[in-house]
């Protein structure tokens, strides 16, 4: 039942960081099933500004195993052939097994 709503193909582009000389390291990709909800809404980003989000994506808990860490704002999401920057990451508090997803991600 938990994967019944996760039907959309999403690729997470894992942020690689920088080496000691400041050069960017290679990124890795991880395919995952999620749910894309196209909604336009105002969302507060990390710096406290209100920006417009074009979609919200629900991602399962199994994504942490694919990335070998938690999802961060420097990662990118790719769906429908377009790379999207992450504006905000919500992690709903589960009081039982009600939620079937771990992250609600808002993208530009």
C-alpha positions in Angstrom: 0.0 0.0 0.0 2.8 2.4 0.7 4.1 2.4 -2.9 0.6 2.6 -4.5 0.8 6.4 -4.8 4.6 6.6 -5.7 4.3 6.1 -9.5 6.3 8.9 -11.0 9.9 8.4 -12.1 12.2 10.9 -10.5 16.0 11.1 -10.6 17.8 12.5 -7.6 21.1 14.2 -8.6 23.3 13.8 -5.5 25.4 16.9 -4.7 29.1 15.8 -4.7 30.6 18.8 -3.0 34.0 20.4 -3.6 37.6 19.1 -3.2 40.4 20.8 -1.4 41.1 23.0 -4.4 37.5 24.2 -4.8 36.8 22.1 -7.9 33.4 20.4 -8.0 33.3 16.7 -7.5 31.3 14.4 -9.7 27.6 14.1 -9.0 25.8 10.7 -8.8 22.3 10.0 -9.8 19.7 7.8 -8.0 16.4 6.8 -9.6 13.5 6.7 -7.3 9.7 6.4 -7.5 7.8 9.4 -6.0 4.6 11.4 -6.5 4.6 14.7 -8.3 1.9 17.2 -7.5 1.9 20.2 -9.8 0.8 23.1 -7.5 1.9 26.7 -7.7 2.3 28.1 -4.2 4.4 30.5 -2.1 7.1 28.7 -0.1 9.7 30.1 2.2 13.3 29.2 1.3 16.4 28.8 3.5 17.1 32.5 3.5 13.6 33.4 4.6 12.4 34.8 1.3 9.1 33.8 -0.2 9.5 32.2 -3.6 7.1 30.5 -6.0 7.2 26.7 -6.2 5.9 25.0 -9.3 5.5 21.5 -7.8 5.7 19.5 -4.7 7.2 16.0 -4.7 6.6 13.3 -2.2 9.6 11.0 -1.8 9.7 7.6 0.1 12.0 6.8 3.0 14.0 4.4 0.8 15.7 7.4 -0.8 18.1 7.7 2.1 19.5 4.3 1.3 20.0 5.3 -2.4 21.9 8.5 -1.4 23.7 7.0 1.6 22.6 10.1 3.6 19.6 12.4 4.0 18.3 14.6 1.2 19.8 18.1 1.3 19.0 21.4 -0.5 22.1 21.2 -2.7 20.7 18.1 -4.4 18.7 18.4 -7.6 15.6 16.5 -8.7 15.1 15.6 -12.4 11.7 14.7 -13.8 10.0 15.3 -17.2 13.5 15.9 -18.6 14.1 19.0 -16.6 16.4 19.5 -13.6 14.8 21.3 -10.7 16.4 23.1 -7.7 15.1 22.2 -4.3 13.5 25.2 -2.5 12.3 23.6 0.7 12.3 20.1 2.3 9.6 19.2 4.8 9.7 16.0 6.9 6.3 15.3 8.3 6.1 13.9 11.8 4.6 10.4 11.8 2.6 9.3 14.8 2.2 5.8 13.6 2.3 4.5 10.0 0.0 7.1 8.6 2.5 8.7 6.2 3.8 6.7 3.3 6.5 9.2 2.5 9.4 10.8 4.3 10.0 14.0 2.4 7.8 16.6 0.9 10.1 18.6 -1.4 9.2 21.9 -3.1 11.0 22.7 -6.3 11.4 25.8 -8.6 
